[in-house]
Amino acid sequence: MSSTDVRATAPTSEPDPGAGQYPDRTPLRAAVEAAVATVRRNAAAFGARYPDSTTRENVYPLRPATAEFAEGANRDWTTSFWPGMQWRAVELTGDTELRGAAMAHAADFARRVHAGEDLDTHDLGFLYTLSCVDAWRLAGDEAARDAALAAADHLMTRFLPSAGIVQAWGDLSDPAQRGRTIVDSLMNMPLLTWATEVTGDERYADVVARHVVQVRTHLLRDDDSTFHTFYWDPVSGEPLRGATEQGAGDDSCWARGQAWGIFGFALHHRTSGDPESLRASQRCADYFLAHLPADGVPFWDLVYTDGSQAPRDSSAAAIAVCGLLELASVLPDADRAAAYDAAARRMLAALVTGYTPARHQRADALLLHAVYDAPKGKGVDEGCLWGDYYYLEALTRLTLPGWVSPWWPAAPAVPTRDTVTDAVLPDTDGGNA
């Protein structure tokens, strides 16, 4: 069944948000205004329903129907990036309509977890941090708090004690799904950290500690690249092999996975103070930065270099910007922190100038030219929900003084430095794609 295009009647051109109104605005502020304008339009167009994970020719269709779910239903791992963008826009603008939309989505996520709908995934961290933890943090919604704790409890059922890992995908009654984790899993750990803070129950934090050590030990290779996936014997816990699902090969370095490593390990260091996680984040960052093409936006796998015709992945760049800013904020070495901060700003500048829709384009993604799953031909050279979310998070980090991340613990375990906000983006070549 083809998905409905709810934006079919959208205008094919938009005025420059703020043109003539903000003569002194920086390129960063202009990018925020354009992004928030798109979030507002999309919230009005989709209402209570959810777009698909990726665009089709740069426009989001409704999430396709399945045998179990209606078109536009709250299913799969990417739907929370939608209210996540709404919450970031609320923080940036105070928009009450977007706040209402985000709260309505939080209620739907509460319904989803209590109904037990489509929960067989470690991505409950993504799903409930950006929907319900945000609703609790920013609006004091008790039902959202309870839903996020229910999601954390469900995530705990995926922990495999013999291997010390939170298992990635699928119904764990199926032996084929057991004993596997992926590098993305690092970004699902903040939900468990939050659960310990809220309840005082250390079980959640203990699982985080064991899981991160295993990811750090087995998914981070000696050359500082990462495996996408890794398998353990589910009975003995013996580590078996690394592999990929979305990279160019088992031994290549999937760009988005490397970006998850930068961000996830830095977040764990902020939470735990573990110096090995700080070092792991730096190793991921240095490898990522050393394997970028000239414009600073990675190909979908870091095996590709300048001159390749392989697609870029703007979503990997957006995640990496957030990860590099996170790393810079927790790194004690001021000079190295400044270097990572500068690299993040250059990469964000490249996204703003070369990977956002031009004003005349018919597009409702914040970022163009992302890749979901190249080996399967899925979402190649399109916008995607997570790329849009992390692009807006990066803009929020750099324009909203004192911003508090939904991924952060309430009490960091290490000293942190504030991000300098409202800086002018560095010059880059090129224009909007």
Buried (B, 14 or more C-beta within 10 A) or exposed (E): EEBBBBBEEBEEEBEEBBEEEEEEBBBBBBBBBBBBBBBBBBBEBBEEBBBBBBBBEBBBBBBBBEEEBEBBBBBBBBBBBBBBBBBBBBBBBEBEEBBEBBBBBBBBBBEBBEEEEBBBBBBBBBBBBBBBBBBBBBBEBEBBBBBBBBBBBBBBEBBBEBBBBBBBBBEBEEEEBBBBBBBBBBBBBBBBBBBBBBEEBEBBBEBBBBBBBBBBEBBBBEEBBBBBBBBBEBEEBEBBEBBBBBBBEEEBBBBBBBBBBBBBBBBBBBBBBBEBBBBBBBBBBBBBBEBBBEBBBBBBBBBBEEEEEBBBBBBBBBBBBBBBBBBBBBBEEEEBBBBBBEBBBBBBBBBBBBBBBEEEBBBBBBBBBBBBBBBEEEBBBBBBBBBBBBBBBBBBBBBBEEBEBBBBBEEBBBEBBEBEBEBEBBEBEEEBB
